[in-house]
Every structure is written in structure tokens, then in C-alpha cells.
Amino acid sequence: MPIDDSLPLIDHRIYTIALRKMPEFLDVFNTLAMPILRETLGNPIGLYTSLVGPQNQFVHLWAYKDLADYQERCRRRDTHPDFPAYLAASGHLIVAQETRLITQASLFYAPC
């Protein structure tokens, strides 16, 4: 997939899901979160589950123009009237969350 240089900031989010609860989490996420996230954040770069390494992890990636864009779209997500229903339905399923904001390495790469 080509890199979109207009969206160089990536929210790399990792949720660790309770043992044997991934199917329930995915159902809750797809049903309650995705409509809100698509409306407020746009379409994700990708949604993944772990196969090798740490288990029971759900990863999603979202692209942003810059930190201000990230903050504004997150504010819209967090204040969406339906977002508390997703938080309530998923709270018992999520053991841990990591959020990383990462930037394309190609922006900093200068060949010798």
C-alpha cells in the first residue's frame, strides 16, 4: 500500500482483550464503536488481531494530518452521544490499552 504523505501521523492503538473474549469484543467493537469511529475519525488504515507474540491483542491504525487533527477528531469521538454505550459494553473485555502516535520514518530518512 502506498504511503499517504498527507496523513503522516499514525495512532497505533493496541488493546489486550480478556482471555477467550476476543469474539465478544470484536462484536461489540464492530457493532457499537465502528459506526462512531468512521463518523468521527474516518476510515482506519487497518484493524488486526495478533497471531504470533503477545496473544489476545487487537490493533487498529488511524492516520492524521498532524497533532491538532488527531486532537480534534478524538474530541469528536469522545463527545459523540453514542460513545459511552461502547465504553460501557467493552470495559469488562479490555485488560490493557496502549496508544502510540508514530510518524513515517521516510519523513526523516536522508540517504548517505
Biopython code that builds the backbone (N, CA, C, O; Angstrom):
import numpy as np
from Bio.PDB.StructureBuilder import StructureBuilder

atoms = [
    (1, "MET", "N", (0.846, -1.169, 0.000)),
    (1, "MET", "CA", (0.000, 0.000, 0.000)),
    (1, "MET", "C", (0.895, 1.237, 0.000)),
    (1, "MET", "O", (1.822, 1.316, 0.806)),
    (2, "PRO", "N", (0.641, 2.202, -0.883)),
    (2, "PRO", "CA", (1.460, 3.406, -0.897)),
    (2, "PRO", "C", (1.244, 4.239, 0.365)),
    (2, "PRO", "O", (0.158, 4.257, 0.945)),
    (3, "ILE", "N", (2.291, 4.916, 0.765)),
    (3, "ILE", "CA", (2.219, 5.785, 1.938)),
    (3, "ILE", "C", (1.532, 7.077, 1.543)),
    (3, "ILE", "O", (1.877, 7.675, 0.524)),
    (4, "ASP", "N", (0.556, 7.519, 2.340)),
    (4, "ASP", "CA", (-0.143, 8.777, 2.105)),
    (4, "ASP", "C", (0.602, 9.861, 2.878)),
    (4, "ASP", "O", (0.437, 9.989, 4.091)),
    (5, "ASP", "N", (1.423, 10.642, 2.174)),
    (5, "ASP", "CA", (2.224, 11.673, 2.830)),
    (5, "ASP", "C", (1.391, 12.804, 3.403)),
    (5, "ASP", "O", (1.900, 13.602, 4.190)),
    (6, "SER", "N", (0.107, 12.893, 3.024)),
    (6, "SER", "CA", (-0.734, 13.956, 3.573)),
    (6, "SER", "C", (-1.248, 13.613, 4.972)),
    (6, "SER", "O", (-1.793, 14.475, 5.660)),
    (7, "LEU", "N", (-1.076, 12.360, 5.396)),
    (7, "LEU", "CA", (-1.508, 11.914, 6.720)),
    (7, "LEU", "C", (-0.339, 11.210, 7.421)),
    (7, "LEU", "O", (-0.359, 9.990, 7.585)),
    (8, "PRO", "N", (0.680, 11.979, 7.834)),
    (8, "PRO", "CA", (1.903, 11.362, 8.343)),
    (8, "PRO", "C", (1.875, 10.913, 9.801)),
    (8, "PRO", "O", (2.799, 10.230, 10.245)),
    (9, "LEU", "N", (0.842, 11.277, 10.553)),
    (9, "LEU", "CA", (0.774, 10.898, 11.966)),
    (9, "LEU", "C", (-0.165, 9.706, 12.113)),
    (9, "LEU", "O", (-1.310, 9.752, 11.662)),
    (10, "ILE", "N", (0.318, 8.645, 12.742)),
    (10, "ILE", "CA", (-0.464, 7.413, 12.891)),
    (10, "ILE", "C", (-0.736, 7.142, 14.364)),
    (10, "ILE", "O", (0.176, 7.145, 15.190)),
    (11, "ASP", "N", (-1.998, 6.907, 14.674)),
    (11, "ASP", "CA", (-2.401, 6.432, 16.008)),
    (11, "ASP", "C", (-2.354, 4.913, 15.934)),
    (11, "ASP", "O", (-3.178, 4.288, 15.265)),
    (12, "HIS", "N", (-1.390, 4.330, 16.621)),
    (12, "HIS", "CA", (-1.183, 2.877, 16.650)),
    (12, "HIS", "C", (-1.677, 2.413, 18.018)),
    (12, "HIS", "O", (-0.994, 2.572, 19.029)),
    (13, "ARG", "N", (-2.857, 1.848, 18.027)),
    (13, "ARG", "CA", (-3.516, 1.509, 19.294)),
    (13, "ARG", "C", (-3.591, -0.002, 19.451)),
    (13, "ARG", "O", (-3.981, -0.715, 18.526)),
    (14, "ILE", "N", (-3.213, -0.482, 20.636)),
    (14, "ILE", "CA", (-3.221, -1.911, 20.936)),
    (14, "ILE", "C", (-4.082, -2.143, 22.172)),
    (14, "ILE", "O", (-3.829, -1.580, 23.237)),
    (15, "TYR", "N", (-5.096, -2.974, 22.014)),
    (15, "TYR", "CA", (-5.924, -3.392, 23.149)),
    (15, "TYR", "C", (-5.598, -4.843, 23.460)),
    (15, "TYR", "O", (-5.565, -5.678, 22.556)),
    (16, "THR", "N", (-5.358, -5.153, 24.724)),
    (16, "THR", "CA", (-5.249, -6.537, 25.155)),
    (16, "THR", "C", (-6.622, -6.942, 25.669)),
    (16, "THR", "O", (-7.177, -6.304, 26.563)),
    (17, "ILE", "N", (-7.152, -7.993, 25.102)),
    (17, "ILE", "CA", (-8.513, -8.435, 25.390)),
    (17, "ILE", "C", (-8.467, -9.611, 26.369)),
    (17, "ILE", "O", (-7.561, -10.443, 26.316)),
    (18, "ALA", "N", (-9.447, -9.663, 27.251)),
    (18, "ALA", "CA", (-9.530, -10.749, 28.238)),
    (18, "ALA", "C", (-9.524, -12.103, 27.535)),
    (18, "ALA", "O", (-10.057, -12.256, 26.436)),
    (19, "LEU", "N", (-8.911, -13.075, 28.196)),
    (19, "LEU", "CA", (-8.790, -14.421, 27.655)),
    (19, "LEU", "C", (-10.148, -14.966, 27.206)),
    (19, "LEU", "O", (-11.132, -14.907, 27.944)),
    (20, "ARG", "N", (-10.179, -15.492, 25.991)),
    (20, "ARG", "CA", (-11.364, -16.091, 25.362)),
    (20, "ARG", "C", (-12.516, -15.099, 25.148)),
    (20, "ARG", "O", (-13.661, -15.515, 24.974)),
    (21, "LYS", "N", (-12.225, -13.810, 25.159)),
    (21, "LYS", "CA", (-13.266, -12.801, 24.965)),
    (21, "LYS", "C", (-13.127, -12.039, 23.642)),
    (21, "LYS", "O", (-13.892, -11.110, 23.382)),
    (22, "MET", "N", (-12.154, -12.427, 22.801)),
    (22, "MET", "CA", (-11.954, -11.704, 21.543)),
    (22, "MET", "C", (-13.205, -11.706, 20.668)),
    (22, "MET", "O", (-13.562, -10.647, 20.154)),
    (23, "PRO", "N", (-13.896, -12.838, 20.468)),
    (23, "PRO", "CA", (-15.109, -12.782, 19.630)),
    (23, "PRO", "C", (-16.151, -11.794, 20.168)),
    (23, "PRO", "O", (-16.770, -11.065, 19.393)),
    (24, "GLU", "N", (-16.345, -11.768, 21.479)),
    (24, "GLU", "CA", (-17.304, -10.826, 22.066)),
    (24, "GLU", "C", (-16.830, -9.390, 21.862)),
    (24, "GLU", "O", (-17.620, -8.516, 21.507)),
    (25, "PHE", "N", (-15.533, -9.148, 22.089)),
    (25, "PHE", "CA", (-15.011, -7.798, 21.894)),
    (25, "PHE", "C", (-15.188, -7.345, 20.442)),
    (25, "PHE", "O", (-15.646, -6.230, 20.191)),
    (26, "LEU", "N", (-14.829, -8.201, 19.492)),
    (26, "LEU", "CA", (-14.945, -7.829, 18.086)),
    (26, "LEU", "C", (-16.383, -7.512, 17.707)),
    (26, "LEU", "O", (-16.633, -6.600, 16.919)),
    (27, "ASP", "N", (-17.326, -8.255, 18.262)),
    (27, "ASP", "CA", (-18.742, -7.985, 18.001)),
    (27, "ASP", "C", (-19.138, -6.618, 18.559)),
    (27, "ASP", "O", (-19.791, -5.830, 17.875)),
    (28, "VAL", "N", (-18.744, -6.343, 19.792)),
    (28, "VAL", "CA", (-19.053, -5.047, 20.421)),
    (28, "VAL", "C", (-18.382, -3.915, 19.647)),
    (28, "VAL", "O", (-19.001, -2.886, 19.377)),
    (29, "PHE", "N", (-17.116, -4.112, 19.295)),
    (29, "PHE", "CA", (-16.375, -3.073, 18.568)),
    (29, "PHE", "C", (-17.027, -2.789, 17.216)),
    (29, "PHE", "O", (-17.252, -1.633, 16.857)),
    (30, "ASN", "N", (-17.328, -3.852, 16.472)),
    (30, "ASN", "CA", (-17.921, -3.688, 15.147)),
    (30, "ASN", "C", (-19.305, -3.052, 15.219)),
    (30, "ASN", "O", (-19.640, -2.190, 14.406)),
    (31, "THR", "N", (-20.101, -3.474, 16.186)),
    (31, "THR", "CA", (-21.485, -3.006, 16.295)),
    (31, "THR", "C", (-21.596, -1.603, 16.879)),
    (31, "THR", "O", (-22.320, -0.761, 16.347)),
    (32, "LEU", "N", (-20.879, -1.350, 17.972)),
    (32, "LEU", "CA", (-21.044, -0.085, 18.693)),
    (32, "LEU", "C", (-19.976, 0.961, 18.381)),
    (32, "LEU", "O", (-20.288, 2.148, 18.293)),
    (33, "ALA", "N", (-18.724, 0.541, 18.213)),
    (33, "ALA", "CA", (-17.651, 1.526, 18.031)),
    (33, "ALA", "C", (-17.472, 1.956, 16.580)),
    (33, "ALA", "O", (-17.363, 3.150, 16.304)),
    (34, "MET", "N", (-17.439, 1.012, 15.655)),
    (34, "MET", "CA", (-17.093, 1.361, 14.278)),
    (34, "MET", "C", (-17.992, 2.419, 13.646)),
    (34, "MET", "O", (-17.468, 3.294, 12.956)),
    (35, "PRO", "N", (-19.296, 2.397, 13.834)),
    (35, "PRO", "CA", (-20.087, 3.478, 13.244)),
    (35, "PRO", "C", (-19.668, 4.865, 13.771)),
    (35, "PRO", "O", (-19.621, 5.837, 13.017)),
    (36, "ILE", "N", (-19.372, 4.936, 15.055)),
    (36, "ILE", "CA", (-18.938, 6.210, 15.658)),
    (36, "ILE", "C", (-17.550, 6.586, 15.148)),
    (36, "ILE", "O", (-17.306, 7.738, 14.790)),
    (37, "LEU", "N", (-16.644, 5.612, 15.117)),
    (37, "LEU", "CA", (-15.274, 5.889, 14.696)),
    (37, "LEU", "C", (-15.209, 6.318, 13.238)),
    (37, "LEU", "O", (-14.461, 7.232, 12.891)),
    (38, "ARG", "N", (-15.977, 5.672, 12.394)),
    (38, "ARG", "CA", (-15.993, 6.078, 10.976)),
    (38, "ARG", "C", (-16.549, 7.491, 10.827)),
    (38, "ARG", "O", (-16.073, 8.268, 9.999)),
    (39, "GLU", "N", (-17.554, 7.817, 11.628)),
    (39, "GLU", "CA", (-18.148, 9.150, 11.566)),
    (39, "GLU", "C", (-17.199, 10.226, 12.084)),
    (39, "GLU", "O", (-17.143, 11.321, 11.523)),
    (40, "THR", "N", (-16.460, 9.933, 13.134)),
    (40, "THR", "CA", (-15.632, 10.949, 13.783)),
    (40, "THR", "C", (-14.156, 10.904, 13.394)),
    (40, "THR", "O", (-13.504, 11.947, 13.341)),
    (41, "LEU", "N", (-13.620, 9.715, 13.123)),
    (41, "LEU", "CA", (-12.199, 9.579, 12.802)),
    (41, "LEU", "C", (-11.949, 9.329, 11.318)),
    (41, "LEU", "O", (-10.841, 9.550, 10.827)),
    (42, "GLY", "N", (-12.966, 8.873, 10.609)),
    (42, "GLY", "CA", (-12.780, 8.467, 9.223)),
    (42, "GLY", "C", (-12.530, 6.972, 9.165)),
    (42, "GLY", "O", (-12.802, 6.259, 10.130)),
    (43, "ASN", "N", (-12.020, 6.496, 8.056)),
    (43, "ASN", "CA", (-11.742, 5.070, 7.901)),
    (43, "ASN", "C", (-10.366, 4.729, 8.464)),
    (43, "ASN", "O", (-9.425, 5.508, 8.307)),
    (44, "PRO", "N", (-10.237, 3.586, 9.111)),
    (44, "PRO", "CA", (-8.934, 3.194, 9.643)),
    (44, "PRO", "C", (-7.989, 2.758, 8.524)),
    (44, "PRO", "O", (-8.421, 2.406, 7.426)),
    (45, "ILE", "N", (-6.700, 2.790, 8.828)),
    (45, "ILE", "CA", (-5.707, 2.201, 7.930)),
    (45, "ILE", "C", (-5.858, 0.687, 7.976)),
    (45, "ILE", "O", (-5.753, 0.010, 6.954)),
    (46, "GLY", "N", (-6.108, 0.162, 9.181)),
    (46, "GLY", "CA", (-6.275, -1.268, 9.318)),
    (46, "GLY", "C", (-6.680, -1.669, 10.714)),
    (46, "GLY", "O", (-6.459, -0.942, 11.683)),
    (47, "LEU", "N", (-7.284, -2.854, 10.799)),
    (47, "LEU", "CA", (-7.715, -3.470, 12.057)),
    (47, "LEU", "C", (-7.135, -4.881, 12.062)),
    (47, "LEU", "O", (-7.290, -5.617, 11.088)),
    (48, "TYR", "N", (-6.470, -5.262, 13.146)),
    (48, "TYR", "CA", (-5.754, -6.531, 13.175)),
    (48, "TYR", "C", (-5.912, -7.231, 14.520)),
    (48, "TYR", "O", (-6.172, -6.586, 15.536)),
    (49, "THR", "N", (-5.755, -8.552, 14.521)),
    (49, "THR", "CA", (-5.636, -9.329, 15.754)),
    (49, "THR", "C", (-4.299, -10.052, 15.710)),
    (49, "THR", "O", (-3.789, -10.364, 14.634)),
    (50, "SER", "N", (-3.736, -10.315, 16.883)),
    (50, "SER", "CA", (-2.413, -10.934, 16.961)),
    (50, "SER", "C", (-2.498, -12.429, 16.676)),
    (50, "SER", "O", (-3.458, -13.098, 17.059)),
    (51, "LEU", "N", (-1.481, -12.934, 16.001)),
    (51, "LEU", "CA", (-1.362, -14.365, 15.730)),
    (51, "LEU", "C", (-0.124, -14.944, 16.413)),
    (51, "LEU", "O", (-0.166, -16.054, 16.944)),
    (52, "VAL", "N", (0.968, -14.195, 16.398)),
    (52, "VAL", "CA", (2.237, -14.625, 16.975)),
    (52, "VAL", "C", (2.694, -13.520, 17.928)),
    (52, "VAL", "O", (2.461, -12.338, 17.674)),
    (53, "GLY", "N", (3.334, -13.905, 19.003)),
    (53, "GLY", "CA", (3.769, -12.929, 20.001)),
    (53, "GLY", "C", (2.706, -12.795, 21.071)),
    (53, "GLY", "O", (1.984, -13.752, 21.351)),
    (54, "PRO", "N", (2.597, -11.621, 21.673)),
    (54, "PRO", "CA", (1.554, -11.446, 22.695)),
    (54, "PRO", "C", (0.176, -11.784, 22.117)),
    (54, "PRO", "O", (-0.178, -11.341, 21.024)),
    (55, "GLN", "N", (-0.573, -12.556, 22.849)),
    (55, "GLN", "CA", (-1.877, -13.015, 22.370)),
    (55, "GLN", "C", (-3.006, -12.117, 22.859)),
    (55, "GLN", "O", (-2.821, -11.263, 23.726)),
    (56, "ASN", "N", (-4.181, -12.339, 22.276)),
    (56, "ASN", "CA", (-5.400, -11.621, 22.657)),
    (56, "ASN", "C", (-5.256, -10.120, 22.466)),
    (56, "ASN", "O", (-5.752, -9.332, 23.271)),
    (57, "GLN", "N", (-4.574, -9.731, 21.393)),
    (57, "GLN", "CA", (-4.420, -8.312, 21.129)),
    (57, "GLN", "C", (-5.158, -7.914, 19.862)),
    (57, "GLN", "O", (-5.168, -8.629, 18.860)),
    (58, "PHE", "N", (-5.779, -6.740, 19.952)),
    (58, "PHE", "CA", (-6.488, -6.133, 18.834)),
    (58, "PHE", "C", (-5.783, -4.813, 18.548)),
    (58, "PHE", "O", (-5.607, -3.987, 19.443)),
    (59, "VAL", "N", (-5.384, -4.621, 17.298)),
    (59, "VAL", "CA", (-4.629, -3.435, 16.911)),
    (59, "VAL", "C", (-5.423, -2.666, 15.868)),
    (59, "VAL", "O", (-5.958, -3.249, 14.925)),
    (60, "HIS", "N", (-5.495, -1.348, 16.048)),
    (60, "HIS", "CA", (-6.034, -0.545, 14.957)),
    (60, "HIS", "C", (-5.176, 0.672, 14.727)),
    (60, "HIS", "O", (-4.554, 1.208, 15.645)),
    (61, "LEU", "N", (-5.156, 1.104, 13.459)),
    (61, "LEU", "CA", (-4.319, 2.204, 12.999)),
    (61, "LEU", "C", (-5.199, 3.242, 12.316)),
    (61, "LEU", "O", (-6.037, 2.909, 11.479)),
    (62, "TRP", "N", (-4.997, 4.512, 12.686)),
    (62, "TRP", "CA", (-5.725, 5.629, 12.093)),
    (62, "TRP", "C", (-4.712, 6.691, 11.697)),
    (62, "TRP", "O", (-3.737, 6.906, 12.417)),
    (63, "ALA", "N", (-4.918, 7.355, 10.576)),
    (63, "ALA", "CA", (-3.980, 8.361, 10.075)),
    (63, "ALA", "C", (-4.541, 9.771, 10.277)),
    (63, "ALA", "O", (-5.744, 10.011, 10.175)),
    (64, "TYR", "N", (-3.616, 10.692, 10.569)),
    (64, "TYR", "CA", (-3.964, 12.094, 10.829)),
    (64, "TYR", "C", (-2.967, 13.014, 10.139)),
    (64, "TYR", "O", (-1.830, 12.628, 9.871)),
    (65, "LYS", "N", (-3.410, 14.240, 9.855)),
    (65, "LYS", "CA", (-2.527, 15.240, 9.244)),
    (65, "LYS", "C", (-1.448, 15.690, 10.222)),
    (65, "LYS", "O", (-0.285, 15.846, 9.851)),
    (66, "ASP", "N", (-1.851, 15.899, 11.488)),
    (66, "ASP", "CA", (-0.930, 16.409, 12.498)),
    (66, "ASP", "C", (-1.577, 16.234, 13.866)),
    (66, "ASP", "O", (-2.674, 15.685, 13.972)),
    (67, "LEU", "N", (-0.908, 16.695, 14.901)),
    (67, "LEU", "CA", (-1.413, 16.523, 16.258)),
    (67, "LEU", "C", (-2.738, 17.259, 16.467)),
    (67, "LEU", "O", (-3.611, 16.756, 17.175)),
    (68, "ALA", "N", (-2.901, 18.423, 15.873)),
    (68, "ALA", "CA", (-4.163, 19.161, 16.005)),
    (68, "ALA", "C", (-5.322, 18.381, 15.386)),
    (68, "ALA", "O", (-6.414, 18.337, 15.952)),
    (69, "ASP", "N", (-5.088, 17.770, 14.230)),
    (69, "ASP", "CA", (-6.102, 16.936, 13.574)),
    (69, "ASP", "C", (-6.462, 15.755, 14.472)),
    (69, "ASP", "O", (-7.639, 15.443, 14.654)),
    (70, "TYR", "N", (-5.448, 15.102, 15.028)),
    (70, "TYR", "CA", (-5.666, 13.985, 15.958)),
    (70, "TYR", "C", (-6.523, 14.431, 17.148)),
    (70, "TYR", "O", (-7.502, 13.772, 17.499)),
    (71, "GLN", "N", (-6.151, 15.537, 17.754)),
    (71, "GLN", "CA", (-6.869, 16.009, 18.943)),
    (71, "GLN", "C", (-8.315, 16.373, 18.622)),
    (71, "GLN", "O", (-9.212, 16.070, 19.408)),
    (72, "GLU", "N", (-8.554, 17.007, 17.499)),
    (72, "GLU", "CA", (-9.911, 17.401, 17.127)),
    (72, "GLU", "C", (-10.784, 16.181, 16.826)),
    (72, "GLU", "O", (-11.921, 16.106, 17.291)),
    (73, "ARG", "N", (-10.269, 15.241, 16.065)),
    (73, "ARG", "CA", (-11.074, 14.072, 15.739)),
    (73, "ARG", "C", (-11.322, 13.205, 16.966)),
    (73, "ARG", "O", (-12.397, 12.619, 17.096)),
    (74, "CYS", "N", (-10.339, 13.111, 17.875)),
    (74, "CYS", "CA", (-10.544, 12.378, 19.131)),
    (74, "CYS", "C", (-11.585, 13.076, 20.007)),
    (74, "CYS", "O", (-12.392, 12.420, 20.664)),
    (75, "ARG", "N", (-11.560, 14.398, 20.012)),
    (75, "ARG", "CA", (-12.572, 15.146, 20.768)),
    (75, "ARG", "C", (-13.968, 14.846, 20.238)),
    (75, "ARG", "O", (-14.905, 14.666, 21.015)),
    (76, "ARG", "N", (-14.108, 14.790, 18.913)),
    (76, "ARG", "CA", (-15.419, 14.471, 18.316)),
    (76, "ARG", "C", (-15.846, 13.053, 18.698)),
    (76, "ARG", "O", (-17.016, 12.817, 18.999)),
    (77, "ARG", "N", (-14.900, 12.107, 18.686)),
    (77, "ARG", "CA", (-15.207, 10.729, 19.104)),
    (77, "ARG", "C", (-15.643, 10.694, 20.563)),
    (77, "ARG", "O", (-16.679, 10.120, 20.898)),
    (78, "ASP", "N", (-14.853, 11.305, 21.417)),
    (78, "ASP", "CA", (-15.097, 11.228, 22.862)),
    (78, "ASP", "C", (-16.384, 11.931, 23.291)),
    (78, "ASP", "O", (-16.961, 11.583, 24.321)),
    (79, "THR", "N", (-16.836, 12.908, 22.522)),
    (79, "THR", "CA", (-18.069, 13.628, 22.873)),
    (79, "THR", "C", (-19.277, 13.155, 22.072)),
    (79, "THR", "O", (-20.368, 13.708, 22.212)),
    (80, "HIS", "N", (-19.092, 12.145, 21.240)),
    (80, "HIS", "CA", (-20.217, 11.602, 20.468)),
    (80, "HIS", "C", (-21.234, 11.017, 21.456)),
    (80, "HIS", "O", (-20.845, 10.305, 22.382)),
    (81, "PRO", "N", (-22.512, 11.300, 21.279)),
    (81, "PRO", "CA", (-23.510, 10.841, 22.256)),
    (81, "PRO", "C", (-23.621, 9.327, 22.400)),
    (81, "PRO", "O", (-24.095, 8.848, 23.430)),
    (82, "ASP", "N", (-23.198, 8.563, 21.398)),
    (82, "ASP", "CA", (-23.285, 7.104, 21.471)),
    (82, "ASP", "C", (-22.005, 6.449, 21.991)),
    (82, "ASP", "O", (-21.993, 5.242, 22.236)),
    (83, "PHE", "N", (-20.929, 7.220, 22.164)),
    (83, "PHE", "CA", (-19.657, 6.628, 22.576)),
    (83, "PHE", "C", (-19.700, 6.004, 23.976)),
    (83, "PHE", "O", (-19.081, 4.960, 24.182)),
    (84, "PRO", "N", (-20.402, 6.600, 24.946)),
    (84, "PRO", "CA", (-20.469, 5.956, 26.272)),
    (84, "PRO", "C", (-21.055, 4.544, 26.244)),
    (84, "PRO", "O", (-20.675, 3.711, 27.067)),
    (85, "ALA", "N", (-21.959, 4.261, 25.328)),
    (85, "ALA", "CA", (-22.522, 2.903, 25.231)),
    (85, "ALA", "C", (-21.448, 1.902, 24.837)),
    (85, "ALA", "O", (-21.412, 0.791, 25.366)),
    (86, "TYR", "N", (-20.569, 2.287, 23.908)),
    (86, "TYR", "CA", (-19.459, 1.402, 23.544)),
    (86, "TYR", "C", (-18.525, 1.200, 24.731)),
    (86, "TYR", "O", (-18.120, 0.072, 25.012)),
    (87, "LEU", "N", (-18.180, 2.278, 25.431)),
    (87, "LEU", "CA", (-17.280, 2.171, 26.584)),
    (87, "LEU", "C", (-17.857, 1.243, 27.647)),
    (87, "LEU", "O", (-17.132, 0.433, 28.225)),
    (88, "ALA", "N", (-19.151, 1.356, 27.906)),
    (88, "ALA", "CA", (-19.797, 0.506, 28.912)),
    (88, "ALA", "C", (-19.812, -0.955, 28.478)),
    (88, "ALA", "O", (-19.594, -1.850, 29.294)),
    (89, "ALA", "N", (-20.068, -1.196, 27.199)),
    (89, "ALA", "CA", (-20.170, -2.574, 26.702)),
    (89, "ALA", "C", (-18.806, -3.256, 26.565)),
    (89, "ALA", "O", (-18.725, -4.484, 26.602)),
    (90, "SER", "N", (-17.740, -2.476, 26.408)),
    (90, "SER", "CA", (-16.416, -3.067, 26.176)),
    (90, "SER", "C", (-15.515, -3.039, 27.405)),
    (90, "SER", "O", (-14.483, -3.711, 27.418)),
    (91, "GLY", "N", (-15.870, -2.292, 28.421)),
    (91, "GLY", "CA", (-14.994, -2.107, 29.578)),
    (91, "GLY", "C", (-14.528, -3.387, 30.233)),
    (91, "GLY", "O", (-13.361, -3.498, 30.608)),
    (92, "HIS", "N", (-15.414, -4.352, 30.378)),
    (92, "HIS", "CA", (-15.047, -5.610, 31.035)),
    (92, "HIS", "C", (-14.235, -6.534, 30.130)),
    (92, "HIS", "O", (-13.704, -7.544, 30.593)),
    (93, "LEU", "N", (-14.134, -6.199, 28.854)),
    (93, "LEU", "CA", (-13.428, -7.041, 27.888)),
    (93, "LEU", "C", (-11.974, -6.619, 27.683)),
    (93, "LEU", "O", (-11.150, -7.426, 27.253)),
    (94, "ILE", "N", (-11.656, -5.367, 27.986)),
    (94, "ILE", "CA", (-10.330, -4.816, 27.728)),
    (94, "ILE", "C", (-9.495, -4.871, 28.999)),
    (94, "ILE", "O", (-9.859, -4.301, 30.028)),
    (95, "VAL", "N", (-8.364, -5.572, 28.906)),
    (95, "VAL", "CA", (-7.451, -5.732, 30.040)),
    (95, "VAL", "C", (-6.443, -4.591, 30.080)),
    (95, "VAL", "O", (-6.092, -4.111, 31.158)),
    (96, "ALA", "N", (-5.972, -4.150, 28.905)),
    (96, "ALA", "CA", (-4.976, -3.081, 28.819)),
    (96, "ALA", "C", (-5.104, -2.383, 27.474)),
    (96, "ALA", "O", (-5.635, -2.935, 26.510)),
    (97, "GLN", "N", (-4.599, -1.147, 27.434)),
    (97, "GLN", "CA", (-4.592, -0.377, 26.195)),
    (97, "GLN", "C", (-3.276, 0.368, 26.091)),
    (97, "GLN", "O", (-2.792, 0.938, 27.069)),
    (98, "GLU", "N", (-2.697, 0.360, 24.891)),
    (98, "GLU", "CA", (-1.509, 1.156, 24.583)),
    (98, "GLU", "C", (-1.864, 2.051, 23.404)),
    (98, "GLU", "O", (-2.443, 1.593, 22.419)),
    (99, "THR", "N", (-1.518, 3.314, 23.507)),
    (99, "THR", "CA", (-1.725, 4.232, 22.404)),
    (99, "THR", "C", (-0.383, 4.860, 22.063)),
    (99, "THR", "O", (0.271, 5.460, 22.915)),
    (100, "ARG", "N", (0.016, 4.713, 20.807)),
    (100, "ARG", "CA", (1.269, 5.298, 20.339)),
    (100, "ARG", "C", (0.969, 6.202, 19.163)),
    (100, "ARG", "O", (0.219, 5.828, 18.262)),
    (101, "LEU", "N", (1.543, 7.374, 19.167)),
    (101, "LEU", "CA", (1.489, 8.227, 17.994)),
    (101, "LEU", "C", (2.836, 8.087, 17.310)),
    (101, "LEU", "O", (3.875, 8.411, 17.885)),
    (102, "ILE", "N", (2.809, 7.603, 16.082)),
    (102, "ILE", "CA", (4.038, 7.350, 15.347)),
    (102, "ILE", "C", (4.014, 8.130, 14.038)),
    (102, "ILE", "O", (2.951, 8.474, 13.521)),
    (103, "THR", "N", (5.203, 8.399, 13.515)),
    (103, "THR", "CA", (5.357, 9.159, 12.282)),
    (103, "THR", "C", (6.127, 8.318, 11.283)),
    (103, "THR", "O", (6.956, 7.489, 11.658)),
    (104, "GLN", "N", (5.849, 8.536, 10.025)),
    (104, "GLN", "CA", (6.530, 7.806, 8.965)),
    (104, "GLN", "C", (8.029, 8.049, 9.039)),
    (104, "GLN", "O", (8.481, 9.194, 9.051)),
    (105, "ALA", "N", (8.783, 6.989, 9.088)),
    (105, "ALA", "CA", (10.234, 7.113, 9.127)),
    (105, "ALA", "C", (10.775, 7.743, 7.865)),
    (105, "ALA", "O", (11.820, 8.393, 7.891)),
    (106, "SER", "N", (10.074, 7.558, 6.763)),
    (106, "SER", "CA", (10.554, 8.122, 5.487)),
    (106, "SER", "C", (10.659, 9.642, 5.532)),
    (106, "SER", "O", (11.407, 10.228, 4.750)),
    (107, "LEU", "N", (9.926, 10.291, 6.432)),
    (107, "LEU", "CA", (9.996, 11.750, 6.534)),
    (107, "LEU", "C", (11.344, 12.188, 7.106)),
    (107, "LEU", "O", (11.760, 13.330, 6.908)),
    (108, "PHE", "N", (12.017, 11.300, 7.802)),
    (108, "PHE", "CA", (13.273, 11.646, 8.461)),
    (108, "PHE", "C", (14.480, 10.997, 7.800)),
    (108, "PHE", "O", (15.617, 11.280, 8.176)),
    (109, "TYR", "N", (14.251, 10.143, 6.835)),
    (109, "TYR", "CA", (15.331, 9.393, 6.216)),
    (109, "TYR", "C", (16.054, 10.260, 5.183)),
    (109, "TYR", "O", (15.440, 10.807, 4.268)),
    (110, "ALA", "N", (17.344, 10.368, 5.350)),
    (110, "ALA", "CA", (18.161, 11.087, 4.373)),
    (110, "ALA", "C", (19.264, 10.127, 3.928)),
    (110, "ALA", "O", (20.124, 9.767, 4.732)),
    (111, "PRO", "N", (19.253, 9.710, 2.670)),
    (111, "PRO", "CA", (20.288, 8.774, 2.207)),
    (111, "PRO", "C", (21.679, 9.383, 2.348)),
    (111, "PRO", "O", (21.863, 10.593, 2.216)),
    (112, "CYS", "N", (22.653, 8.519, 2.619)),
    (112, "CYS", "CA", (24.051, 8.973, 2.767)),
    (112, "CYS", "C", (24.644, 9.303, 1.428)),
    (112, "CYS", "O", (25.806, 9.701, 1.348)),
]
sb = StructureBuilder()
sb.init_structure("model")
sb.init_model(0)
sb.init_chain("A")
sb.init_seg("    ")
for serial, (resi, resn, name, xyz) in enumerate(atoms, 1):
    if name == "N":
        sb.init_residue(resn, " ", resi, " ")
    sb.init_atom(name, np.array(xyz, "f"), 0.0, 1.0, " ", f" {name:<3s}", serial, name[0])
structure = sb.get_structure()
